[in-house]
């Protein structure tokens, strides 16, 4: 049974408000920032690890956005726009 059809569980769009793509991107960048800062503090290599992990977070966020856009393109193939 789909999780959104269970009693008491709202659909994903009601929870995320349609901003899940941007929130995912922001979350990946912030996770990279925090991991980088922690590793800089632990290793003493400031700001090397912060820069590396922010770039990894940006790359992961862009990859996730690319995946989401591919899903949206697949869903839109069967939709007629009145043309």
mmCIF file as gemmi writes it, N, C-alpha and C atoms, coordinates in Angstrom:
data_model
loop_
_atom_site.group_PDB
_atom_site.id
_atom_site.type_symbol
_atom_site.label_atom_id
_atom_site.label_alt_id
_atom_site.label_comp_id
_atom_site.label_asym_id
_atom_site.label_entity_id
_atom_site.label_seq_id
_atom_site.pdbx_PDB_ins_code
_atom_site.Cartn_x
_atom_site.Cartn_y
_atom_site.Cartn_z
_atom_site.occupancy
_atom_site.B_iso_or_equiv
_atom_site.pdbx_formal_charge
_atom_site.auth_seq_id
_atom_site.auth_asym_id
_atom_site.pdbx_PDB_model_num
ATOM 1 N N . UNK Axp A 1 ? 0.839 -1.181 0 1 0 ? 1 A 1
ATOM 2 C CA . UNK Axp A 1 ? 0 0 0 1 0 ? 1 A 1
ATOM 3 C C . UNK Axp A 1 ? 0.884 1.244 0 1 0 ? 1 A 1
ATOM 4 N N . UNK Axp A 2 ? 0.527 2.196 -0.822 1 0 ? 2 A 1
ATOM 5 C CA . UNK Axp A 2 ? 1.272 3.449 -0.907 1 0 ? 2 A 1
ATOM 6 C C . UNK Axp A 2 ? 1.154 4.204 0.412 1 0 ? 2 A 1
ATOM 7 N N . UNK Axp A 3 ? 2.265 4.784 0.852 1 0 ? 3 A 1
ATOM 8 C CA . UNK Axp A 3 ? 2.289 5.494 2.124 1 0 ? 3 A 1
ATOM 9 C C . UNK Axp A 3 ? 1.326 6.662 2.188 1 0 ? 3 A 1
ATOM 10 N N . UNK Axp A 4 ? 1.057 7.322 1.057 1 0 ? 4 A 1
ATOM 11 C CA . UNK Axp A 4 ? 0.168 8.476 1.073 1 0 ? 4 A 1
ATOM 12 C C . UNK Axp A 4 ? -1.295 8.065 1.14 1 0 ? 4 A 1
ATOM 13 N N . UNK Axp A 5 ? -1.601 6.786 0.894 1 0 ? 5 A 1
ATOM 14 C CA . UNK Axp A 5 ? -2.981 6.332 0.924 1 0 ? 5 A 1
ATOM 15 C C . UNK Axp A 5 ? -3.359 5.762 2.289 1 0 ? 5 A 1
ATOM 16 N N . UNK Axp A 6 ? -2.375 5.604 3.156 1 0 ? 6 A 1
ATOM 17 C CA . UNK Axp A 6 ? -2.678 5.121 4.497 1 0 ? 6 A 1
ATOM 18 C C . UNK Axp A 6 ? -3.416 6.196 5.27 1 0 ? 6 A 1
ATOM 19 N N . UNK Axp A 7 ? -4.274 5.757 6.155 1 0 ? 7 A 1
ATOM 20 C CA . UNK Axp A 7 ? -5.063 6.697 6.934 1 0 ? 7 A 1
ATOM 21 C C . UNK Axp A 7 ? -4.163 7.542 7.84 1 0 ? 7 A 1
ATOM 22 N N . UNK Axp A 8 ? -4.337 8.83 7.789 1 0 ? 8 A 1
ATOM 23 C CA . UNK Axp A 8 ? -3.585 9.732 8.643 1 0 ? 8 A 1
ATOM 24 C C . UNK Axp A 8 ? -2.263 10.204 8.08 1 0 ? 8 A 1
ATOM 25 N N . UNK Axp A 9 ? -1.856 9.736 6.905 1 0 ? 9 A 1
ATOM 26 C CA . UNK Axp A 9 ? -0.59 10.157 6.323 1 0 ? 9 A 1
ATOM 27 C C . UNK Axp A 9 ? -0.885 11.096 5.15 1 0 ? 9 A 1
ATOM 28 N N . UNK Axp A 10 ? -0.515 12.378 5.278 1 0 ? 10 A 1
ATOM 29 C CA . UNK Axp A 10 ? -0.789 13.305 4.178 1 0 ? 10 A 1
ATOM 30 C C . UNK Axp A 10 ? 0.115 13.037 2.982 1 0 ? 10 A 1
ATOM 31 N N . UNK Axp A 11 ? -0.291 13.471 1.792 1 0 ? 11 A 1
ATOM 32 C CA . UNK Axp A 11 ? 0.58 13.305 0.623 1 0 ? 11 A 1
ATOM 33 C C . UNK Axp A 11 ? 1.864 14.112 0.769 1 0 ? 11 A 1
ATOM 34 N N . UNK Axp A 12 ? 2.907 13.691 0.044 1 0 ? 12 A 1
ATOM 35 C CA . UNK Axp A 12 ? 4.22 14.333 0.142 1 0 ? 12 A 1
ATOM 36 C C . UNK Axp A 12 ? 4.146 15.825 -0.158 1 0 ? 12 A 1
ATOM 37 N N . UNK Axp A 13 ? 3.334 16.219 -1.144 1 0 ? 13 A 1
ATOM 38 C CA . UNK Axp A 13 ? 3.236 17.627 -1.518 1 0 ? 13 A 1
ATOM 39 C C . UNK Axp A 13 ? 2.696 18.486 -0.373 1 0 ? 13 A 1
ATOM 40 N N . UNK Axp A 14 ? 1.827 17.896 0.448 1 0 ? 14 A 1
ATOM 41 C CA . UNK Axp A 14 ? 1.285 18.643 1.585 1 0 ? 14 A 1
ATOM 42 C C . UNK Axp A 14 ? 2.347 18.873 2.651 1 0 ? 14 A 1
ATOM 43 N N . UNK Axp A 15 ? 3.28 17.957 2.767 1 0 ? 15 A 1
ATOM 44 C CA . UNK Axp A 15 ? 4.329 18.083 3.776 1 0 ? 15 A 1
ATOM 45 C C . UNK Axp A 15 ? 5.422 19.028 3.31 1 0 ? 15 A 1
ATOM 46 N N . UNK Axp A 16 ? 5.882 18.857 2.079 1 0 ? 16 A 1
ATOM 47 C CA . UNK Axp A 16 ? 7.015 19.642 1.583 1 0 ? 16 A 1
ATOM 48 C C . UNK Axp A 16 ? 6.616 20.988 1.029 1 0 ? 16 A 1
ATOM 49 N N . UNK Axp A 17 ? 5.368 21.161 0.661 1 0 ? 17 A 1
ATOM 50 C CA . UNK Axp A 17 ? 4.918 22.421 0.086 1 0 ? 17 A 1
ATOM 51 C C . UNK Axp A 17 ? 5.462 22.651 -1.311 1 0 ? 17 A 1
ATOM 52 N N . UNK Axp A 18 ? 5.937 21.605 -1.974 1 0 ? 18 A 1
ATOM 53 C CA . UNK Axp A 18 ? 6.459 21.738 -3.322 1 0 ? 18 A 1
ATOM 54 C C . UNK Axp A 18 ? 7.877 22.271 -3.4 1 0 ? 18 A 1
ATOM 55 N N . UNK Axp A 19 ? 8.531 22.452 -2.265 1 0 ? 19 A 1
ATOM 56 C CA . UNK Axp A 19 ? 9.888 23.004 -2.25 1 0 ? 19 A 1
ATOM 57 C C . UNK Axp A 19 ? 10.94 21.954 -1.982 1 0 ? 19 A 1
ATOM 58 N N . UNK Axp A 20 ? 10.624 20.692 -2.167 1 0 ? 20 A 1
ATOM 59 C CA . UNK Axp A 20 ? 11.566 19.644 -1.789 1 0 ? 20 A 1
ATOM 60 C C . UNK Axp A 20 ? 12.827 19.657 -2.648 1 0 ? 20 A 1
ATOM 61 N N . UNK Axp A 21 ? 12.736 20.06 -3.913 1 0 ? 21 A 1
ATOM 62 C CA . UNK Axp A 21 ? 13.926 20.115 -4.761 1 0 ? 21 A 1
ATOM 63 C C . UNK Axp A 21 ? 14.926 21.127 -4.26 1 0 ? 21 A 1
ATOM 64 N N . UNK Axp A 22 ? 14.478 22.315 -3.96 1 0 ? 22 A 1
ATOM 65 C CA . UNK Axp A 22 ? 15.365 23.348 -3.432 1 0 ? 22 A 1
ATOM 66 C C . UNK Axp A 22 ? 15.853 23.022 -2.039 1 0 ? 22 A 1
ATOM 67 N N . UNK Axp A 23 ? 14.991 22.411 -1.246 1 0 ? 23 A 1
ATOM 68 C CA . UNK Axp A 23 ? 15.392 22.027 0.105 1 0 ? 23 A 1
ATOM 69 C C . UNK Axp A 23 ? 16.456 20.944 0.059 1 0 ? 23 A 1
ATOM 70 N N . UNK Axp A 24 ? 16.326 20.002 -0.868 1 0 ? 24 A 1
ATOM 71 C CA . UNK Axp A 24 ? 17.354 18.973 -1.021 1 0 ? 24 A 1
ATOM 72 C C . UNK Axp A 24 ? 18.695 19.606 -1.394 1 0 ? 24 A 1
ATOM 73 N N . UNK Axp A 25 ? 18.686 20.513 -2.342 1 0 ? 25 A 1
ATOM 74 C CA . UNK Axp A 25 ? 19.908 21.172 -2.792 1 0 ? 25 A 1
ATOM 75 C C . UNK Axp A 25 ? 20.577 21.917 -1.635 1 0 ? 25 A 1
ATOM 76 N N . UNK Axp A 26 ? 19.789 22.678 -0.898 1 0 ? 26 A 1
ATOM 77 C CA . UNK Axp A 26 ? 20.293 23.427 0.245 1 0 ? 26 A 1
ATOM 78 C C . UNK Axp A 26 ? 20.844 22.485 1.319 1 0 ? 26 A 1
ATOM 79 N N . UNK Axp A 27 ? 20.155 21.365 1.547 1 0 ? 27 A 1
ATOM 80 C CA . UNK Axp A 27 ? 20.578 20.412 2.559 1 0 ? 27 A 1
ATOM 81 C C . UNK Axp A 27 ? 21.916 19.779 2.211 1 0 ? 27 A 1
ATOM 82 N N . UNK Axp A 28 ? 22.106 19.434 0.936 1 0 ? 28 A 1
ATOM 83 C CA . UNK Axp A 28 ? 23.388 18.857 0.525 1 0 ? 28 A 1
ATOM 84 C C . UNK Axp A 28 ? 24.526 19.849 0.74 1 0 ? 28 A 1
ATOM 85 N N . UNK Axp A 29 ? 24.309 21.103 0.412 1 0 ? 29 A 1
ATOM 86 C CA . UNK Axp A 29 ? 25.355 22.116 0.588 1 0 ? 29 A 1
ATOM 87 C C . UNK Axp A 29 ? 25.656 22.323 2.073 1 0 ? 29 A 1
ATOM 88 N N . UNK Axp A 30 ? 24.612 22.421 2.886 1 0 ? 30 A 1
ATOM 89 C CA . UNK Axp A 30 ? 24.823 22.619 4.317 1 0 ? 30 A 1
ATOM 90 C C . UNK Axp A 30 ? 25.51 21.411 4.956 1 0 ? 30 A 1
ATOM 91 N N . UNK Axp A 31 ? 25.155 20.213 4.509 1 0 ? 31 A 1
ATOM 92 C CA . UNK Axp A 31 ? 25.817 19.015 5.037 1 0 ? 31 A 1
ATOM 93 C C . UNK Axp A 31 ? 27.3 19.036 4.675 1 0 ? 31 A 1
ATOM 94 N N . UNK Axp A 32 ? 27.615 19.426 3.444 1 0 ? 32 A 1
ATOM 95 C CA . UNK Axp A 32 ? 29.008 19.539 3.043 1 0 ? 32 A 1
ATOM 96 C C . UNK Axp A 32 ? 29.758 20.569 3.863 1 0 ? 32 A 1
ATOM 97 N N . UNK Axp A 33 ? 29.108 21.694 4.127 1 0 ? 33 A 1
ATOM 98 C CA . UNK Axp A 33 ? 29.72 22.744 4.943 1 0 ? 33 A 1
ATOM 99 C C . UNK Axp A 33 ? 30.022 22.227 6.349 1 0 ? 33 A 1
ATOM 100 N N . UNK Axp A 34 ? 29.047 21.589 6.962 1 0 ? 34 A 1
ATOM 101 C CA . UNK Axp A 34 ? 29.234 21.118 8.338 1 0 ? 34 A 1
ATOM 102 C C . UNK Axp A 34 ? 30.274 20 8.425 1 0 ? 34 A 1
ATOM 103 N N . UNK Axp A 35 ? 30.253 19.074 7.48 1 0 ? 35 A 1
ATOM 104 C CA . UNK Axp A 35 ? 31.261 18.012 7.476 1 0 ? 35 A 1
ATOM 105 C C . UNK Axp A 35 ? 32.648 18.613 7.269 1 0 ? 35 A 1
ATOM 106 N N . UNK Axp A 36 ? 32.763 19.555 6.337 1 0 ? 36 A 1
ATOM 107 C CA . UNK Axp A 36 ? 34.049 20.196 6.079 1 0 ? 36 A 1
ATOM 108 C C . UNK Axp A 36 ? 34.573 20.95 7.282 1 0 ? 36 A 1
ATOM 109 N N . UNK Axp A 37 ? 33.69 21.672 7.964 1 0 ? 37 A 1
ATOM 110 C CA . UNK Axp A 37 ? 34.117 22.404 9.156 1 0 ? 37 A 1
ATOM 111 C C . UNK Axp A 37 ? 34.561 21.458 10.264 1 0 ? 37 A 1
ATOM 112 N N . UNK Axp A 38 ? 33.831 20.353 10.419 1 0 ? 38 A 1
ATOM 113 C CA . UNK Axp A 38 ? 34.208 19.377 11.428 1 0 ? 38 A 1
ATOM 114 C C . UNK Axp A 38 ? 35.574 18.759 11.11 1 0 ? 38 A 1
ATOM 115 N N . UNK Axp A 39 ? 35.786 18.402 9.843 1 0 ? 39 A 1
ATOM 116 C CA . UNK Axp A 39 ? 37.071 17.819 9.464 1 0 ? 39 A 1
ATOM 117 C C . UNK Axp A 39 ? 38.208 18.838 9.562 1 0 ? 39 A 1
ATOM 118 N N . UNK Axp A 40 ? 37.928 20.109 9.263 1 0 ? 40 A 1
ATOM 119 C CA . UNK Axp A 40 ? 38.944 21.141 9.442 1 0 ? 40 A 1
ATOM 120 C C . UNK Axp A 40 ? 39.34 21.27 10.908 1 0 ? 40 A 1
ATOM 121 N N . UNK Axp A 41 ? 38.349 21.248 11.772 1 0 ? 41 A 1
ATOM 122 C CA . UNK Axp A 41 ? 38.625 21.355 13.206 1 0 ? 41 A 1
ATOM 123 C C . UNK Axp A 41 ? 39.414 20.143 13.682 1 0 ? 41 A 1
ATOM 124 N N . UNK Axp A 42 ? 39.046 18.962 13.177 1 0 ? 42 A 1
ATOM 125 C CA . UNK Axp A 42 ? 39.673 17.723 13.607 1 0 ? 42 A 1
ATOM 126 C C . UNK Axp A 42 ? 41.095 17.578 13.074 1 0 ? 42 A 1
ATOM 127 N N . UNK Axp A 43 ? 41.328 17.939 11.795 1 0 ? 43 A 1
ATOM 128 C CA . UNK Axp A 43 ? 42.64 17.763 11.181 1 0 ? 43 A 1
ATOM 129 C C . UNK Axp A 43 ? 43.526 19 11.279 1 0 ? 43 A 1
ATOM 130 N N . UNK Axp A 44 ? 42.915 20.176 11.436 1 0 ? 44 A 1
ATOM 131 C CA . UNK Axp A 44 ? 43.679 21.413 11.485 1 0 ? 44 A 1
ATOM 132 C C . UNK Axp A 44 ? 44.093 21.921 10.11 1 0 ? 44 A 1
ATOM 133 N N . UNK Axp A 45 ? 43.402 21.496 9.055 1 0 ? 45 A 1
ATOM 134 C CA . UNK Axp A 45 ? 43.743 21.879 7.687 1 0 ? 45 A 1
ATOM 135 C C . UNK Axp A 45 ? 42.887 23.021 7.153 1 0 ? 45 A 1
ATOM 136 N N . UNK Axp A 46 ? 42.358 23.847 7.991 1 0 ? 46 A 1
ATOM 137 C CA . UNK Axp A 46 ? 41.417 24.889 7.574 1 0 ? 46 A 1
ATOM 138 C C . UNK Axp A 46 ? 42.005 25.731 6.455 1 0 ? 46 A 1
ATOM 139 N N . UNK Axp A 47 ? 41.273 26.112 5.478 1 0 ? 47 A 1
ATOM 140 C CA . UNK Axp A 47 ? 39.883 25.812 5.092 1 0 ? 47 A 1
ATOM 141 C C . UNK Axp A 47 ? 39.782 24.741 4.004 1 0 ? 47 A 1
ATOM 142 N N . UNK Axp A 48 ? 40.789 23.906 3.858 1 0 ? 48 A 1
ATOM 143 C CA . UNK Axp A 48 ? 40.851 22.946 2.754 1 0 ? 48 A 1
ATOM 144 C C . UNK Axp A 48 ? 39.635 22.024 2.747 1 0 ? 48 A 1
ATOM 145 N N . UNK Axp A 49 ? 39.384 21.371 3.865 1 0 ? 49 A 1
ATOM 146 C CA . UNK Axp A 49 ? 38.289 20.4 3.904 1 0 ? 49 A 1
ATOM 147 C C . UNK Axp A 49 ? 36.925 21.069 3.732 1 0 ? 49 A 1
ATOM 148 N N . UNK Axp A 50 ? 36.755 22.281 4.248 1 0 ? 50 A 1
ATOM 149 C CA . UNK Axp A 50 ? 35.488 22.981 4.076 1 0 ? 50 A 1
ATOM 150 C C . UNK Axp A 50 ? 35.228 23.249 2.599 1 0 ? 50 A 1
ATOM 151 N N . UNK Axp A 51 ? 36.226 23.716 1.898 1 0 ? 51 A 1
ATOM 152 C CA . UNK Axp A 51 ? 36.057 24 0.471 1 0 ? 51 A 1
ATOM 153 C C . UNK Axp A 51 ? 35.763 22.72 -0.301 1 0 ? 51 A 1
ATOM 154 N N . UNK Axp A 52 ? 36.503 21.665 -0.019 1 0 ? 52 A 1
ATOM 155 C CA . UNK Axp A 52 ? 36.302 20.391 -0.719 1 0 ? 52 A 1
ATOM 156 C C . UNK Axp A 52 ? 34.904 19.858 -0.467 1 0 ? 52 A 1
ATOM 157 N N . UNK Axp A 53 ? 34.461 19.851 0.769 1 0 ? 53 A 1
ATOM 158 C CA . UNK Axp A 53 ? 33.155 19.284 1.095 1 0 ? 53 A 1
ATOM 159 C C . UNK Axp A 53 ? 31.997 20.161 0.638 1 0 ? 53 A 1
ATOM 160 N N . UNK Axp A 54 ? 32.185 21.482 0.589 1 0 ? 54 A 1
ATOM 161 C CA . UNK Axp A 54 ? 31.132 22.329 0.009 1 0 ? 54 A 1
ATOM 162 C C . UNK Axp A 54 ? 30.997 22.021 -1.479 1 0 ? 54 A 1
ATOM 163 N N . UNK Axp A 55 ? 32.123 21.873 -2.175 1 0 ? 55 A 1
ATOM 164 C CA . UNK Axp A 55 ? 32.06 21.529 -3.597 1 0 ? 55 A 1
ATOM 165 C C . UNK Axp A 55 ? 31.42 20.159 -3.81 1 0 ? 55 A 1
ATOM 166 N N . UNK Axp A 56 ? 31.725 19.194 -2.944 1 0 ? 56 A 1
ATOM 167 C CA . UNK Axp A 56 ? 31.07 17.889 -3.028 1 0 ? 56 A 1
ATOM 168 C C . UNK Axp A 56 ? 29.561 18.015 -2.769 1 0 ? 56 A 1
ATOM 169 N N . UNK Axp A 57 ? 29.177 18.853 -1.826 1 0 ? 57 A 1
ATOM 170 C CA . UNK Axp A 57 ? 27.757 19.074 -1.543 1 0 ? 57 A 1
ATOM 171 C C . UNK Axp A 57 ? 27.042 19.721 -2.721 1 0 ? 57 A 1
ATOM 172 N N . UNK Axp A 58 ? 27.689 20.681 -3.373 1 0 ? 58 A 1
ATOM 173 C CA . UNK Axp A 58 ? 27.101 21.317 -4.557 1 0 ? 58 A 1
ATOM 174 C C . UNK Axp A 58 ? 26.95 20.291 -5.672 1 0 ? 58 A 1
ATOM 175 N N . UNK Axp A 59 ? 27.976 19.471 -5.869 1 0 ? 59 A 1
ATOM 176 C CA . UNK Axp A 59 ? 27.9 18.433 -6.903 1 0 ? 59 A 1
ATOM 177 C C . UNK Axp A 59 ? 26.799 17.431 -6.626 1 0 ? 59 A 1
ATOM 178 N N . UNK Axp A 60 ? 26.68 16.993 -5.385 1 0 ? 60 A 1
ATOM 179 C CA . UNK Axp A 60 ? 25.629 16.036 -5.027 1 0 ? 60 A 1
ATOM 180 C C . UNK Axp A 60 ? 24.249 16.67 -5.177 1 0 ? 60 A 1
ATOM 181 N N . UNK Axp A 61 ? 24.116 17.932 -4.805 1 0 ? 61 A 1
ATOM 182 C CA . UNK Axp A 61 ? 22.842 18.623 -4.951 1 0 ? 61 A 1
ATOM 183 C C . UNK Axp A 61 ? 22.45 18.785 -6.41 1 0 ? 61 A 1
ATOM 184 N N . UNK Axp A 62 ? 23.404 19.105 -7.257 1 0 ? 62 A 1
ATOM 185 C CA . UNK Axp A 62 ? 23.108 19.249 -8.684 1 0 ? 62 A 1
ATOM 186 C C . UNK Axp A 62 ? 22.753 17.895 -9.301 1 0 ? 62 A 1
ATOM 187 N N . UNK Axp A 63 ? 23.421 16.835 -8.849 1 0 ? 63 A 1
ATOM 188 C CA . UNK Axp A 63 ? 23.096 15.499 -9.348 1 0 ? 63 A 1
ATOM 189 C C . UNK Axp A 63 ? 21.658 15.129 -8.967 1 0 ? 63 A 1
ATOM 190 N N . UNK Axp A 64 ? 21.287 15.433 -7.73 1 0 ? 64 A 1
ATOM 191 C CA . UNK Axp A 64 ? 19.916 15.145 -7.271 1 0 ? 64 A 1
ATOM 192 C C . UNK Axp A 64 ? 18.897 15.96 -8.068 1 0 ? 64 A 1
ATOM 193 N N . UNK Axp A 65 ? 19.199 17.22 -8.356 1 0 ? 65 A 1
ATOM 194 C CA . UNK Axp A 65 ? 18.282 18.046 -9.153 1 0 ? 65 A 1
ATOM 195 C C . UNK Axp A 65 ? 18.172 17.491 -10.574 1 0 ? 65 A 1
ATOM 196 N N . UNK Axp A 66 ? 19.251 16.982 -11.118 1 0 ? 66 A 1
ATOM 197 C CA . UNK Axp A 66 ? 19.242 16.383 -12.439 1 0 ? 66 A 1
ATOM 198 C C . UNK Axp A 66 ? 18.345 15.144 -12.445 1 0 ? 66 A 1
ATOM 199 N N . UNK Axp A 67 ? 18.448 14.333 -11.397 1 0 ? 67 A 1
ATOM 200 C CA . UNK Axp A 67 ? 17.585 13.162 -11.286 1 0 ? 67 A 1
ATOM 201 C C . UNK Axp A 67 ? 16.12 13.574 -11.226 1 0 ? 67 A 1
ATOM 202 N N . UNK Axp A 68 ? 15.812 14.591 -10.439 1 0 ? 68 A 1
ATOM 203 C CA . UNK Axp A 68 ? 14.431 15.056 -10.322 1 0 ? 68 A 1
ATOM 204 C C . UNK Axp A 68 ? 13.911 15.607 -11.652 1 0 ? 68 A 1
ATOM 205 N N . UNK Axp A 69 ? 14.743 16.313 -12.385 1 0 ? 69 A 1
ATOM 206 C CA . UNK Axp A 69 ? 14.298 16.854 -13.671 1 0 ? 69 A 1
ATOM 207 C C . UNK Axp A 69 ? 14.06 15.743 -14.679 1 0 ? 69 A 1
ATOM 208 N N . UNK Axp A 70 ? 14.852 14.676 -14.618 1 0 ? 70 A 1
ATOM 209 C CA . UNK Axp A 70 ? 14.631 13.537 -15.516 1 0 ? 70 A 1
ATOM 210 C C . UNK Axp A 70 ? 13.296 12.868 -15.211 1 0 ? 70 A 1
ATOM 211 N N . UNK Axp A 71 ? 12.95 12.768 -13.948 1 0 ? 71 A 1
ATOM 212 C CA . UNK Axp A 71 ? 11.659 12.192 -13.568 1 0 ? 71 A 1
ATOM 213 C C . UNK Axp A 71 ? 10.519 13.073 -14.069 1 0 ? 71 A 1
ATOM 214 N N . UNK Axp A 72 ? 10.654 14.374 -13.911 1 0 ? 72 A 1
ATOM 215 C CA . UNK Axp A 72 ? 9.62 15.292 -14.379 1 0 ? 72 A 1
ATOM 216 C C . UNK Axp A 72 ? 9.465 15.245 -15.9 1 0 ? 72 A 1
ATOM 217 N N . UNK Axp A 73 ? 10.585 15.117 -16.616 1 0 ? 73 A 1
ATOM 218 C CA . UNK Axp A 73 ? 10.51 15.011 -18.071 1 0 ? 73 A 1
ATOM 219 C C . UNK Axp A 73 ? 9.784 13.744 -18.493 1 0 ? 73 A 1
ATOM 220 N N . UNK Axp A 74 ? 10.046 12.64 -17.804 1 0 ? 74 A 1
ATOM 221 C CA . UNK Axp A 74 ? 9.361 11.386 -18.119 1 0 ? 74 A 1
ATOM 222 C C . UNK Axp A 74 ? 7.862 11.507 -17.861 1 0 ? 74 A 1
ATOM 223 N N . UNK Axp A 75 ? 7.492 12.168 -16.778 1 0 ? 75 A 1
ATOM 224 C CA . UNK Axp A 75 ? 6.08 12.346 -16.461 1 0 ? 75 A 1
ATOM 225 C C . UNK Axp A 75 ? 5.395 13.262 -17.467 1 0 ? 75 A 1
ATOM 226 N N . UNK Axp A 76 ? 6.13 14.243 -17.999 1 0 ? 76 A 1
ATOM 227 C CA . UNK Axp A 76 ? 5.541 15.219 -18.911 1 0 ? 76 A 1
ATOM 228 C C . UNK Axp A 76 ? 5.399 14.712 -20.328 1 0 ? 76 A 1
ATOM 229 N N . UNK Axp A 77 ? 6.046 13.587 -20.667 1 0 ? 77 A 1
ATOM 230 C CA . UNK Axp A 77 ? 5.978 13.076 -22.034 1 0 ? 77 A 1
ATOM 231 C C . UNK Axp A 77 ? 4.549 12.736 -22.448 1 0 ? 77 A 1
ATOM 232 N N . UNK Axp A 78 ? 3.747 12.252 -21.545 1 0 ? 78 A 1
ATOM 233 C CA . UNK Axp A 78 ? 2.395 11.855 -21.888 1 0 ? 78 A 1
ATOM 234 C C . UNK Axp A 78 ? 1.367 12.964 -21.748 1 0 ? 78 A 1
ATOM 235 N N . UNK Axp A 79 ? 1.786 14.156 -21.398 1 0 ? 79 A 1
ATOM 236 C CA . UNK Axp A 79 ? 0.855 15.255 -21.175 1 0 ? 79 A 1
ATOM 237 C C . UNK Axp A 79 ? 0.761 16.112 -22.429 1 0 ? 79 A 1
ATOM 238 N N . UNK Axp A 80 ? -0.464 16.35 -22.889 1 0 ? 80 A 1
ATOM 239 C CA . UNK Axp A 80 ? -0.684 17.24 -24.016 1 0 ? 80 A 1
ATOM 240 C C . UNK Axp A 80 ? -0.893 18.653 -23.495 1 0 ? 80 A 1
ATOM 241 N N . UNK Axp A 81 ? -0.275 19.608 -24.134 1 0 ? 81 A 1
ATOM 242 C CA . UNK Axp A 81 ? -0.392 21.004 -23.71 1 0 ? 81 A 1
ATOM 243 C C . UNK Axp A 81 ? -1.356 21.78 -24.589 1 0 ? 81 A 1
ATOM 244 N N . UNK Axp A 82 ? -2.255 21.085 -25.228 1 0 ? 82 A 1
ATOM 245 C CA . UNK Axp A 82 ? -3.276 21.754 -26.024 1 0 ? 82 A 1
ATOM 246 C C . UNK Axp A 82 ? -2.821 22.16 -27.413 1 0 ? 82 A 1
ATOM 247 N N . UNK Axp A 83 ? -1.664 21.737 -27.834 1 0 ? 83 A 1
ATOM 248 C CA . UNK Axp A 83 ? -1.17 22.118 -29.142 1 0 ? 83 A 1
ATOM 249 C C . UNK Axp A 83 ? -1.591 21.119 -30.189 1 0 ? 83 A 1
